[in-house]
Every structure is written in structure tokens, then in C-alpha cells.
Amino acid sequence: MRRVRYCLFSLGLLLAGHSLAANNWQAVKQEAQGQTVWFNAWGGDPAVNRYLDWVRGEVKRDYAIDLRIVPIADAADSVKRIQAEAQAGRKTRGSVDLLWVNGENFRTLKEAGLVRTGWAETLPNWRYVDTKKPVREDFSVPVEGAESPWGSAQLTFIARQGETPTPPDSPAALLQFAAEHPGTVTYPRPPDFTATAFLEQLLIALTDDPAALKKPPQPATFARVTASLWAYLDKLHPYLWRDGRDFPASPARTDQMLAQGTLRLSLAFNPMHAQQKIASGELPKDSYSFGFRDGMIGNVHFVTIPKNTSAAAGAQVVANFLLSPEAQLRKSDPAIWGDPSVLDPQKLPQAQRKVLASRLPPHAPPVLAEPHALWVNALEQEWLRRYGTH
């Protein structure tokens, strides 16, 4: 009898908890009605922009939220604005209510206490999230509920089957490939984030001290830890497009050069990128993605809410919608965006589970964890010092 009473008591607590959470979320939704949410998001891809236009219409219809999309070239620009507002004492009515962010930019905001914490895992649609993905850590920085996951990403190379039926599958193979096809390989110019990810990818593969990458770079050991990376680039650059003395400004430019036949390889930070660009007609139909056999660097990208927002409720409702199976399935469609989902297919109803499972990147290499966020700036600055004046 005592055991039965205990079970009934535990069940009562569980039901009460669910009821309280539901009531709290109802209050959030009510507060969100009529709010304007300024969402700063990377605007460099037409497919992303079209998707966000759809999101804007959905949250307007269903939640009476006026979502204003602010296209940005780099999340660092929004971070600087948030920092400037904090320094000016602007504790409310900030210019950014929701920000697409991860990595170094998130670390900067979180360490300065400029983001709201503890809200992400209270979203109703968190129950669908694949917690086996790094959704509680961002470039080795604990998230602590300050970011809601939005999509998965992994560095990928793109080639054309007609030109490159057997792609290079390691740094050594890439160097040999570039030597055999001089002038047809390159990478974007840092600090483009895809370019920096390429540097991190090579560093992970080449360094003799991979454990050092999980911690902030140290001045006393930086040269030793990165020596093999610079030695490799010194060998690679003479074989690159324009002899490694000039670099394309963005991955979009390397896509164009691949489509034109100038390059044999392009780079993207989305394993579904080739399928998306084939669907939009921007890449030839024989384009395909590939990676190194030992793995490619990957992460989760998030949305965060600045501390000085006056639309916290609306921002949470938008973040929750971005996590919904409907929004995640649409986003994962290569004909729309092709951004891999952060949801666990096994947590979805059967029909949605099949669709999402069918959109997982085919033959994807293992995902390698990002180095600590502070490596981004350190690598970019050293690259610019060594190669940026060419």
C-alpha cells in the first residue's frame, strides 16, 4: 500500500509539473501577442532569406507576432551593437531581440552576461531535440539554456562527378590533388567563417596536440600546436588558384567558380549544400558533397535572446516555432533550404520520422567537434599575418 501511495504521489507531482509548464507557456504566448521581434540573421543566401520570409508569415498568423528580419553579413556586427548598447546603459528596448549565433560570438555575449539564460529547455518543442548532438555545448562553451538549437552543420567539400569521380579524402590527398590540378583548388579568404572552419579542420587533422584545441589557445604553446598547419599551407598555397596570392571572398564565389569550371572543388558548411544548389539550378546536376574519411568539423547553430530585449516572450515563441517539426522539416528540404535538422527522428510521429530520416545527409563522414571558441580569432589573425598581405 505504501508503494502504491508513493507511485500515486509521484504521478501527481509529474502531472502538476506538466500543468505548471503548460500554464507558464500559455502566459508566454499571451504576452507575446502583438510584440515586434527583431531577428538578426545571416542574409547571405537567398534560400535562407525565403525560408525566413515563410517563418515571418507563420508566426504572424498563428501568434500575432510581427517578426522583422534584419539581414546581416556577420553575427559579430550584431554582437558589437549589443555590447555598445550595454555600455551605454540601455538595459531594455535593445535593437536585437533574437540572434542567429554560435561559437565565438556566443561566447563573447555569454561571458559578458549579455544573453538570457535558462529558457531554451523550457520551450515545448525541446522535447523533439536530438540531445545526442552538441546542443548543450557551443565550441566547448556550456550553453546553460541561453541558446535554442536551430540547425546542424558540417564542413563539406563539393565536386563534380564528371571532373572528380574520386575526391581527395585526407589532407595529404588534398595536397596531392592540388599539385596534380594546379590552379583549380582554393578556399575562401579568412575571416569568412567557412574559411576559418577549413583552417580548424586542417589543424585538427595535422596537430600533434589535439587536446590543446579543447582549451583556449595559449601564447606559450600556440606556435608549437599550429606549426604543422602553417607548414601544410605553405606547401598547398603555390598550387592554389592564382598561386595562393588571392582568395575568393565567400563560399558563394567558390560555388560560382565550380559551376563555371574554374575550380574543381568548393566548400560549404552544410552537408546538404550541393543538393540545395542543384535544386535551385546554381550548381550542375553532377555536383556532390564529400569529406575526409576521418571526419569533418561540425557543430550546431542556435538562436539566442539578448538580455536587453523588450520582447523576450515573442522571441521565445519564435524560437519554439523554429524547433517545431513543421518548421524543421521544411528547413531540411533541399528544394527550400537543405539545412539539417536538430530533431531526433525517433521522437516524431511516424510519417514525419520517415521524411526527416530520408533527408539525413547521405554518406556523411563522422562529425568532429569544434575547437574552443577562442581558436577562431587566433587562427584568423595568424593567417592574416602570414598570408593576408599577398
C-alpha positions as a Markdown table, in Angstrom:
| # | Residue | x | y | z |
|---|---|---|---|---|
| 1 | Met | 0.0 | 0.0 | 0.0 |
| 2 | Arg | 2.9 | 2.4 | 0.9 |
| 3 | Arg | 4.4 | 1.7 | -2.6 |
| 4 | Val | 1.1 | 2.4 | -4.3 |
| 5 | Arg | 0.7 | 5.7 | -2.4 |
| 6 | Tyr | 4.2 | 6.7 | -3.3 |
| 7 | Cys | 3.6 | 5.9 | -7.0 |
| 8 | Leu | 0.4 | 7.9 | -6.9 |
| 9 | Phe | 2.2 | 10.8 | -5.2 |
| 10 | Ser | 4.9 | 10.8 | -7.8 |
| 11 | Leu | 2.4 | 10.7 | -10.6 |
| 12 | Gly | 0.6 | 13.6 | -9.0 |
| 13 | Leu | 3.8 | 15.6 | -8.9 |
| 14 | Leu | 4.6 | 14.8 | -12.5 |
| 15 | Leu | 1.1 | 15.9 | -13.7 |
| 16 | Ala | 1.3 | 19.0 | -11.6 |
| 17 | Gly | 4.7 | 19.8 | -13.2 |
| 18 | His | 3.3 | 19.3 | -16.7 |
| 19 | Ser | 0.3 | 21.5 | -15.8 |
| 20 | Leu | 2.5 | 24.3 | -14.4 |
| 21 | Ala | 4.7 | 24.2 | -17.5 |
| 22 | Ala | 1.7 | 24.4 | -19.8 |
| 23 | Asn | 0.3 | 27.3 | -17.8 |
| 24 | Asn | 3.6 | 29.1 | -17.9 |
| 25 | Trp | 3.9 | 28.6 | -21.7 |
| 26 | Gln | 0.3 | 29.9 | -22.1 |
| 27 | Ala | 1.3 | 33.0 | -20.2 |
| 28 | Val | 4.4 | 33.4 | -22.5 |
| 29 | Lys | 2.2 | 33.1 | -25.6 |
| 30 | Gln | -0.3 | 35.6 | -24.3 |
| 31 | Glu | 2.5 | 38.1 | -23.5 |
| 32 | Ala | 4.0 | 37.6 | -27.0 |
| 33 | Gln | 0.8 | 38.6 | -28.9 |
| 34 | Gly | 1.3 | 41.9 | -30.6 |
| 35 | Gln | 5.1 | 42.1 | -29.9 |
| 36 | Thr | 7.6 | 43.1 | -32.5 |
| 37 | Val | 10.6 | 40.8 | -32.6 |
| 38 | Trp | 13.8 | 42.0 | -34.4 |
| 39 | Phe | 15.6 | 38.9 | -35.6 |
| 40 | Asn | 19.2 | 39.4 | -36.8 |
| 41 | Ala | 20.1 | 36.6 | -39.2 |
| 42 | Trp | 22.8 | 36.0 | -41.8 |
| 43 | Gly | 21.4 | 37.2 | -45.1 |
| 44 | Gly | 23.9 | 35.7 | -47.5 |
| 45 | Asp | 21.8 | 33.0 | -49.0 |
| 46 | Pro | 18.5 | 33.6 | -51.0 |
| 47 | Ala | 17.2 | 30.2 | -49.8 |
| 48 | Val | 17.7 | 31.2 | -46.2 |
| 49 | Asn | 16.0 | 34.5 | -46.8 |
| 50 | Arg | 13.0 | 32.9 | -48.5 |
| 51 | Tyr | 12.7 | 30.5 | -45.6 |
| 52 | Leu | 12.7 | 33.3 | -43.0 |
| 53 | Asp | 10.0 | 35.1 | -45.0 |
| 54 | Trp | 7.9 | 32.0 | -44.6 |
| 55 | Val | 8.6 | 31.9 | -40.8 |
| 56 | Arg | 7.6 | 35.6 | -40.6 |
| 57 | Gly | 4.2 | 34.8 | -42.1 |
| 58 | Glu | 3.6 | 31.8 | -40.0 |
| 59 | Val | 4.3 | 33.5 | -36.6 |
| 60 | Lys | 2.2 | 36.5 | -37.7 |
| 61 | Arg | -0.8 | 34.3 | -38.5 |
| 62 | Asp | -0.5 | 31.9 | -35.5 |
| 63 | Tyr | 0.9 | 34.1 | -32.7 |
| 64 | Ala | 0.2 | 37.7 | -33.8 |
| 65 | Ile | 4.0 | 38.4 | -33.6 |
| 66 | Asp | 5.5 | 41.0 | -36.0 |
| 67 | Leu | 8.8 | 39.3 | -36.9 |
| 68 | Arg | 11.2 | 41.7 | -38.5 |
| 69 | Ile | 14.1 | 40.0 | -40.2 |
| 70 | Val | 17.4 | 42.0 | -40.2 |
| 71 | Pro | 19.8 | 40.5 | -42.7 |
| 72 | Ile | 23.4 | 40.7 | -41.5 |
| 73 | Ala | 26.7 | 39.8 | -43.1 |
| 74 | Asp | 28.3 | 38.6 | -39.8 |
| 75 | Ala | 26.8 | 37.9 | -36.4 |
| 76 | Ala | 29.9 | 39.8 | -34.9 |
| 77 | Asp | 28.3 | 43.0 | -36.2 |
| 78 | Ser | 25.2 | 42.4 | -34.1 |
| 79 | Val | 27.4 | 41.4 | -31.1 |
| 80 | Lys | 29.2 | 44.7 | -31.3 |
| 81 | Arg | 25.8 | 46.6 | -31.3 |
| 82 | Ile | 24.6 | 44.6 | -28.3 |
| 83 | Gln | 27.9 | 45.4 | -26.5 |
| 84 | Ala | 27.6 | 49.1 | -27.4 |
| 85 | Glu | 24.0 | 49.3 | -26.0 |
| 86 | Ala | 25.2 | 47.7 | -22.8 |
| 87 | Gln | 28.0 | 50.2 | -22.4 |
| 88 | Ala | 25.5 | 53.0 | -23.0 |
| 89 | Gly | 23.3 | 51.6 | -20.2 |
| 90 | Arg | 20.5 | 50.5 | -22.5 |
| 91 | Lys | 19.0 | 47.8 | -20.3 |
| 92 | Thr | 15.7 | 47.5 | -22.2 |
| 93 | Arg | 14.4 | 48.1 | -25.7 |
| 94 | Gly | 17.5 | 46.7 | -27.3 |
| 95 | Ser | 17.8 | 46.7 | -31.1 |
| 96 | Val | 18.1 | 42.9 | -31.2 |
| 97 | Asp | 15.5 | 40.5 | -29.8 |
| 98 | Leu | 16.7 | 37.3 | -31.4 |
| 99 | Leu | 20.1 | 36.5 | -32.9 |
| 100 | Trp | 21.3 | 33.6 | -35.1 |
| 101 | Val | 24.6 | 32.8 | -33.5 |
| 102 | Asn | 27.2 | 30.3 | -32.3 |
| 103 | Gly | 30.8 | 29.8 | -31.5 |
| 104 | Glu | 33.0 | 32.8 | -30.6 |
| 105 | Asn | 30.1 | 35.3 | -30.9 |
| 106 | Phe | 28.0 | 33.4 | -28.4 |
| 107 | Arg | 31.0 | 33.1 | -26.0 |
| 108 | Thr | 31.5 | 36.9 | -26.2 |
| 109 | Leu | 27.9 | 37.6 | -25.3 |
| 110 | Lys | 27.6 | 34.9 | -22.6 |
| 111 | Glu | 30.8 | 35.8 | -20.8 |
| 112 | Ala | 29.7 | 39.5 | -20.7 |
| 113 | Gly | 26.3 | 38.5 | -19.2 |
| 114 | Leu | 24.5 | 39.9 | -22.3 |
| 115 | Val | 22.2 | 37.0 | -23.0 |
| 116 | Arg | 19.2 | 35.5 | -21.2 |
| 117 | Thr | 19.9 | 32.0 | -19.7 |
| 118 | Gly | 17.8 | 29.1 | -18.6 |
| 119 | Trp | 14.9 | 29.5 | -21.2 |
| 120 | Ala | 15.8 | 27.2 | -24.1 |
| 121 | Glu | 15.0 | 23.8 | -22.5 |
| 122 | Thr | 11.7 | 25.2 | -21.2 |
| 123 | Leu | 10.4 | 25.5 | -24.8 |
| 124 | Pro | 7.6 | 22.9 | -25.5 |
| 125 | Asn | 9.3 | 21.8 | -28.7 |
| 126 | Trp | 12.6 | 21.0 | -26.9 |
| 127 | Arg | 11.1 | 17.5 | -26.4 |
| 128 | Tyr | 11.8 | 16.7 | -30.0 |
| 129 | Val | 15.5 | 17.8 | -29.9 |
| 130 | Asp | 18.3 | 15.2 | -30.5 |
| 131 | Thr | 20.2 | 15.7 | -27.3 |
| 132 | Lys | 23.0 | 13.4 | -28.7 |
| 133 | Lys | 24.0 | 16.4 | -30.8 |
| 134 | Pro | 26.1 | 19.1 | -29.1 |
| 135 | Val | 23.1 | 21.2 | -28.1 |
| 136 | Arg | 24.3 | 21.9 | -24.6 |
| 137 | Glu | 27.8 | 23.0 | -25.6 |
| 138 | Asp | 28.8 | 25.5 | -28.2 |
| 139 | Phe | 32.5 | 25.4 | -29.2 |
| 140 | Ser | 33.3 | 24.0 | -25.8 |
| 141 | Val | 31.3 | 26.7 | -24.0 |
| 142 | Pro | 28.4 | 25.4 | -21.9 |
| 143 | Val | 25.1 | 26.7 | -23.3 |
| 144 | Glu | 23.1 | 26.7 | -20.0 |
| 145 | Gly | 19.8 | 27.3 | -21.7 |
| 146 | Ala | 20.9 | 30.5 | -23.3 |
| 147 | Glu | 20.6 | 29.2 | -26.9 |
| 148 | Ser | 18.0 | 27.2 | -28.6 |
| 149 | Pro | 19.3 | 24.9 | -31.3 |
| 150 | Trp | 18.2 | 25.6 | -34.8 |
| 151 | Gly | 20.2 | 23.5 | -37.3 |
| 152 | Ser | 23.1 | 21.2 | -37.7 |
| 153 | Ala | 26.1 | 22.0 | -39.8 |
| 154 | Gln | 29.2 | 20.2 | -41.0 |
| 155 | Leu | 32.1 | 21.4 | -43.2 |
| 156 | Thr | 31.8 | 19.8 | -46.6 |
| 157 | Phe | 33.7 | 19.8 | -49.9 |
| 158 | Ile | 31.8 | 19.9 | -53.2 |
| 159 | Ala | 33.0 | 18.5 | -56.5 |
| 160 | Arg | 31.5 | 17.4 | -59.9 |
| 161 | Gln | 31.3 | 13.8 | -60.7 |
| 162 | Gly | 32.3 | 14.4 | -64.3 |
| 163 | Glu | 35.6 | 16.1 | -63.3 |
| 164 | Thr | 36.4 | 14.5 | -60.0 |
| 165 | Pro | 35.0 | 11.0 | -59.7 |
| 166 | Thr | 37.4 | 10.1 | -56.9 |
| 167 | Pro | 37.7 | 13.0 | -54.4 |
| 168 | Pro | 40.6 | 13.6 | -52.0 |
| 169 | Asp | 39.8 | 12.0 | -48.6 |
| 170 | Ser | 42.5 | 13.4 | -46.4 |
| 171 | Pro | 44.8 | 16.5 | -46.1 |
| 172 | Ala | 47.6 | 14.6 | -47.8 |
| 173 | Ala | 45.3 | 13.6 | -50.6 |
| 174 | Leu | 44.1 | 17.2 | -51.0 |
| 175 | Leu | 47.7 | 18.4 | -51.3 |
| 176 | Gln | 48.4 | 15.8 | -53.9 |
| 177 | Phe | 45.2 | 16.6 | -55.8 |
| 178 | Ala | 46.0 | 20.3 | -55.8 |
| 179 | Ala | 49.5 | 19.5 | -57.1 |
| 180 | Glu | 48.0 | 17.4 | -59.9 |
| 181 | His | 45.5 | 20.1 | -60.8 |
| 182 | Pro | 47.2 | 23.4 | -60.2 |
| 183 | Gly | 45.1 | 26.5 | -60.1 |
| 184 | Thr | 41.8 | 24.6 | -59.7 |
| 185 | Val | 41.7 | 24.4 | -55.9 |
| 186 | Thr | 41.3 | 27.2 | -53.3 |
| 187 | Tyr | 39.3 | 28.2 | -50.2 |
| 188 | Pro | 37.6 | 31.5 | -49.2 |
| 189 | Arg | 39.6 | 34.2 | -47.5 |
| 190 | Pro | 39.5 | 34.3 | -43.7 |
| 191 | Pro | 37.8 | 35.6 | -41.6 |
| 192 | Asp | 34.9 | 34.1 | -43.7 |
| 193 | Phe | 33.6 | 31.6 | -41.2 |
| 194 | Thr | 33.7 | 28.7 | -43.7 |
| 195 | Ala | 37.4 | 29.5 | -44.4 |
| 196 | Thr | 38.1 | 29.5 | -40.7 |
| 197 | Ala | 36.4 | 26.2 | -40.3 |
| 198 | Phe | 38.7 | 24.9 | -43.1 |
| 199 | Leu | 41.7 | 26.0 | -41.1 |
| 200 | Glu | 40.3 | 24.3 | -37.9 |
| 201 | Gln | 39.7 | 21.2 | -40.0 |
| 202 | Leu | 43.3 | 21.0 | -41.1 |
| 203 | Leu | 44.6 | 21.8 | -37.6 |
| 204 | Ile | 42.6 | 19.0 | -36.0 |
| 205 | Ala | 44.0 | 16.6 | -38.6 |
| 206 | Leu | 47.6 | 17.8 | -38.5 |
| 207 | Thr | 48.4 | 18.9 | -35.0 |
| 208 | Asp | 50.4 | 16.7 | -32.7 |
| 209 | Asp | 48.5 | 18.1 | -29.7 |
| 210 | Pro | 44.7 | 17.8 | -30.4 |
| 211 | Ala | 43.9 | 18.0 | -26.7 |
| 212 | Ala | 45.1 | 21.6 | -26.7 |
| 213 | Leu | 42.3 | 22.6 | -29.0 |
| 214 | Lys | 39.6 | 22.0 | -26.4 |
| 215 | Lys | 41.1 | 24.8 | -24.3 |
| 216 | Pro | 41.7 | 28.4 | -25.2 |
| 217 | Pro | 45.0 | 28.9 | -27.2 |
| 218 | Gln | 48.0 | 29.7 | -25.0 |
| 219 | Pro | 50.7 | 32.2 | -26.2 |
| 220 | Ala | 53.4 | 29.9 | -24.9 |
| 221 | Thr | 52.2 | 26.9 | -26.9 |
| 222 | Phe | 50.4 | 28.4 | -29.9 |
| 223 | Ala | 53.3 | 28.2 | -32.3 |
| 224 | Arg | 54.0 | 24.6 | -31.5 |
| 225 | Val | 50.4 | 23.4 | -31.7 |
| 226 | Thr | 49.8 | 25.1 | -35.0 |
| 227 | Ala | 53.2 | 24.6 | -36.7 |
| 228 | Ser | 52.0 | 21.7 | -38.8 |
| 229 | Leu | 49.1 | 23.7 | -40.1 |
| 230 | Trp | 51.3 | 26.6 | -41.4 |
| 231 | Ala | 53.8 | 24.1 | -42.9 |
| 232 | Tyr | 50.9 | 22.4 | -44.7 |
| 233 | Leu | 49.5 | 25.7 | -46.1 |
| 234 | Asp | 53.0 | 26.8 | -47.2 |
| 235 | Lys | 53.1 | 23.7 | -49.4 |
| 236 | Leu | 49.5 | 23.9 | -50.5 |
| 237 | His | 49.3 | 27.6 | -51.5 |
| 238 | Pro | 51.6 | 27.6 | -54.5 |
| 239 | Tyr | 49.2 | 25.1 | -56.2 |
| 240 | Leu | 46.0 | 27.1 | -55.5 |
| 241 | Trp | 44.1 | 29.4 | -57.8 |
| 242 | Arg | 46.2 | 32.4 | -58.5 |
| 243 | Asp | 49.1 | 30.7 | -56.8 |
| 244 | Gly | 47.5 | 31.3 | -53.4 |
| 245 | Arg | 48.1 | 35.0 | -53.7 |
| 246 | Asp | 44.4 | 35.8 | -53.8 |
| 247 | Phe | 41.4 | 34.1 | -52.3 |
| 248 | Pro | 37.6 | 34.2 | -53.1 |
| 249 | Ala | 35.6 | 36.4 | -50.8 |
| 250 | Ser | 33.0 | 33.8 | -49.9 |
| 251 | Pro | 31.8 | 30.2 | -50.4 |
| 252 | Ala | 29.2 | 31.6 | -52.8 |
| 253 | Arg | 32.0 | 32.7 | -55.1 |
| 254 | Thr | 33.7 | 29.3 | -55.0 |
| 255 | Asp | 30.3 | 27.8 | -55.9 |
| 256 | Gln | 30.2 | 30.0 | -59.0 |
| 257 | Met | 33.8 | 29.1 | -59.9 |
| 258 | Leu | 33.0 | 25.4 | -59.6 |
| 259 | Ala | 29.9 | 25.8 | -61.8 |
| 260 | Gln | 32.0 | 27.8 | -64.4 |
| 261 | Gly | 34.7 | 25.1 | -64.4 |
| 262 | Thr | 37.3 | 27.4 | -63.0 |
| 263 | Leu | 37.6 | 25.3 | -59.8 |
| 264 | Arg | 37.3 | 21.6 | -59.2 |
| 265 | Leu | 36.3 | 22.0 | -55.5 |
| 266 | Ser | 34.1 | 24.3 | -53.5 |
| 267 | Leu | 33.5 | 24.5 | -49.7 |
| 268 | Ala | 30.3 | 24.9 | -47.6 |
| 269 | Phe | 29.3 | 24.5 | -44.0 |
| 270 | Asn | 26.2 | 22.5 | -44.8 |
| 271 | Pro | 26.4 | 18.8 | -45.9 |
| 272 | Met | 23.1 | 19.3 | -47.9 |
| 273 | His | 24.5 | 22.4 | -49.7 |
| 274 | Ala | 25.1 | 20.6 | -53.0 |
| 275 | Gln | 21.6 | 19.2 | -53.1 |
| 276 | Gln | 20.1 | 22.6 | -52.3 |
| 277 | Lys | 22.2 | 24.3 | -55.0 |
| 278 | Ile | 21.3 | 21.6 | -57.6 |
| 279 | Ala | 17.6 | 22.1 | -56.8 |
| 280 | Ser | 18.0 | 25.9 | -57.3 |
| 281 | Gly | 20.0 | 25.5 | -60.5 |
| 282 | Glu | 23.0 | 27.2 | -59.1 |
| 283 | Leu | 25.2 | 24.1 | -59.3 |
| 284 | Pro | 25.4 | 21.4 | -62.1 |
| 285 | Lys | 23.4 | 18.3 | -61.5 |
| 286 | Asp | 26.5 | 16.1 | -61.2 |
| 287 | Ser | 27.7 | 18.1 | -58.1 |
| 288 | Tyr | 28.1 | 16.1 | -54.9 |
| 289 | Ser | 29.4 | 16.5 | -51.3 |
| 290 | Phe | 32.3 | 14.7 | -49.7 |
| 291 | Gly | 34.6 | 14.9 | -46.7 |
| 292 | Phe | 37.7 | 13.4 | -45.3 |
| 293 | Arg | 37.4 | 9.8 | -44.2 |
| 294 | Asp | 38.5 | 10.5 | -40.6 |
| 295 | Gly | 35.7 | 13.1 | -40.2 |
| 296 | Met | 34.8 | 16.7 | -40.9 |
| 297 | Ile | 34.3 | 19.5 | -38.4 |
| 298 | Gly | 30.7 | 20.2 | -37.4 |
| 299 | Asn | 28.5 | 21.9 | -34.9 |
| 300 | Val | 25.0 | 23.1 | -34.1 |
| 301 | His | 23.9 | 26.6 | -34.8 |
| 302 | Phe | 21.5 | 28.4 | -32.4 |
| 303 | Val | 19.3 | 31.4 | -31.7 |
| 304 | Thr | 19.8 | 33.4 | -28.6 |
| 305 | Ile | 18.0 | 36.2 | -26.8 |
| 306 | Pro | 19.9 | 39.3 | -25.7 |
| 307 | Lys | 19.4 | 40.4 | -22.1 |
| 308 | Asn | 18.1 | 43.9 | -23.0 |
| 309 | Thr | 15.3 | 42.7 | -25.2 |
| 310 | Ser | 11.8 | 44.0 | -24.6 |
| 311 | Ala | 10.2 | 41.1 | -26.5 |
| 312 | Ala | 11.5 | 38.1 | -24.6 |
| 313 | Ala | 8.2 | 36.3 | -24.8 |
| 314 | Gly | 7.9 | 36.9 | -28.5 |
| 315 | Ala | 11.5 | 35.8 | -29.1 |
| 316 | Gln | 10.8 | 32.5 | -27.2 |
| 317 | Val | 7.7 | 31.8 | -29.2 |
| 318 | Val | 9.6 | 32.4 | -32.4 |
| 319 | Ala | 12.5 | 30.1 | -31.2 |
| 320 | Asn | 9.9 | 27.5 | -30.2 |
| 321 | Phe | 8.4 | 27.7 | -33.7 |
| 322 | Leu | 11.8 | 27.3 | -35.3 |
| 323 | Leu | 12.1 | 24.0 | -33.4 |
| 324 | Ser | 8.7 | 22.7 | -34.4 |
| 325 | Pro | 8.6 | 19.5 | -36.6 |
| 326 | Glu | 6.8 | 21.5 | -39.3 |
| 327 | Ala | 9.5 | 24.2 | -39.5 |
| 328 | Gln | 12.4 | 21.8 | -39.1 |
| 329 | Leu | 11.0 | 19.5 | -41.9 |
| 330 | Arg | 10.6 | 22.5 | -44.2 |
| 331 | Lys | 14.1 | 23.8 | -43.5 |
| 332 | Ser | 15.6 | 20.4 | -44.2 |
| 333 | Asp | 14.1 | 20.1 | -47.6 |
| 334 | Pro | 16.9 | 20.8 | -50.2 |
| 335 | Ala | 14.4 | 22.4 | -52.5 |
| 336 | Ile | 13.8 | 25.0 | -49.8 |
| 337 | Trp | 16.9 | 25.4 | -47.7 |
| 338 | Gly | 18.5 | 22.0 | -47.1 |
| 339 | Asp | 19.7 | 22.8 | -43.5 |
| 340 | Pro | 20.0 | 19.5 | -41.5 |
| 341 | Ser | 17.6 | 19.3 | -38.6 |
| 342 | Val | 18.4 | 19.2 | -34.9 |
| 343 | Leu | 15.4 | 17.0 | -34.1 |
| 344 | Asp | 15.6 | 13.3 | -33.3 |
| 345 | Pro | 13.5 | 11.4 | -35.9 |
| 346 | Gln | 12.7 | 8.8 | -33.3 |
| 347 | Lys | 10.8 | 11.4 | -31.3 |
| 348 | Leu | 8.5 | 12.3 | -34.2 |
| 349 | Pro | 5.3 | 10.7 | -35.4 |
| 350 | Gln | 5.9 | 8.0 | -37.9 |
| 351 | Ala | 5.1 | 10.0 | -41.1 |
| 352 | Gln | 7.4 | 12.9 | -40.1 |
| 353 | Arg | 10.0 | 10.5 | -38.9 |
| 354 | Lys | 10.3 | 8.9 | -42.3 |
| 355 | Val | 10.5 | 12.3 | -44.1 |
| 356 | Leu | 13.2 | 13.6 | -41.7 |
| 357 | Ala | 15.2 | 10.3 | -41.9 |
| 358 | Ser | 15.2 | 10.5 | -45.7 |
| 359 | Arg | 16.8 | 13.9 | -45.5 |
| 360 | Leu | 19.8 | 13.0 | -43.4 |
| 361 | Pro | 23.0 | 13.7 | -45.3 |
| 362 | Pro | 23.9 | 10.6 | -47.3 |
| 363 | His | 27.3 | 9.0 | -46.6 |
| 364 | Ala | 28.3 | 11.8 | -44.2 |
| 365 | Pro | 31.7 | 11.4 | -42.6 |
| 366 | Pro | 32.0 | 11.4 | -38.8 |
| 367 | Val | 31.4 | 14.8 | -37.1 |
| 368 | Leu | 34.5 | 16.3 | -35.4 |
| 369 | Ala | 33.9 | 18.7 | -32.5 |
| 370 | Glu | 34.9 | 22.3 | -32.9 |
| 371 | Pro | 37.9 | 23.6 | -31.1 |
| 372 | His | 37.4 | 26.1 | -28.2 |
| 373 | Ala | 35.8 | 29.3 | -29.5 |
| 374 | Leu | 38.9 | 31.4 | -28.9 |
| 375 | Trp | 40.8 | 29.5 | -31.5 |
| 376 | Val | 38.7 | 31.2 | -34.2 |
| 377 | Asn | 40.2 | 34.7 | -33.7 |
| 378 | Ala | 43.7 | 33.3 | -33.0 |
| 379 | Leu | 43.8 | 31.3 | -36.3 |
| 380 | Glu | 42.3 | 34.2 | -38.3 |
| 381 | Gln | 44.9 | 36.7 | -37.0 |
| 382 | Glu | 47.8 | 34.4 | -37.6 |
| 383 | Trp | 46.6 | 33.5 | -41.1 |
| 384 | Leu | 46.2 | 37.2 | -42.0 |
| 385 | Arg | 49.7 | 37.9 | -40.6 |
| 386 | Arg | 51.2 | 35.2 | -42.7 |
| 387 | Tyr | 49.2 | 35.4 | -46.0 |
| 388 | Gly | 46.9 | 38.4 | -45.8 |
| 389 | Thr | 49.2 | 40.9 | -47.5 |
| 390 | His | 49.6 | 38.9 | -50.7 |
